[in-house]
Amino acid sequence: MLNTVYTVNTMTTISIKNETHKKLLKIAADLQRRLETRIDFDFTISFLTDLYERQKQKIDLFQEFCKEIPNVSFDNAYEILREGRKVDDRRYE
């Protein structure tokens, strides 16, 4: 006796403006050309949301990098950086 397993993917409908639809279609066409495989809107939207999440992580890391460091003077650190740059410039003259 065979047991059959069915997988049901639920889909939803979203409303977007015509201009957004055109942009999404262009992105899907570009992805399809580059990946050399059939691409649907679900894949395209998934691709864009993944890209957004990766970019957000980069922005979060950049903001963390730019935080003020306790007990470190910006002016002092900047002056040290400028002096180091002058030394480098003299070295390459």
Protein Blocks (a to p, Z undefined) as FASTA:
>chain_A
ZZddddddddddddddfklmmmmmmmmmmmmmmnopacdfklmmmmmmmmmmmmmmmmmm
mmmmmpccehiafklmmmmmmmmmmmmmmmmZZ
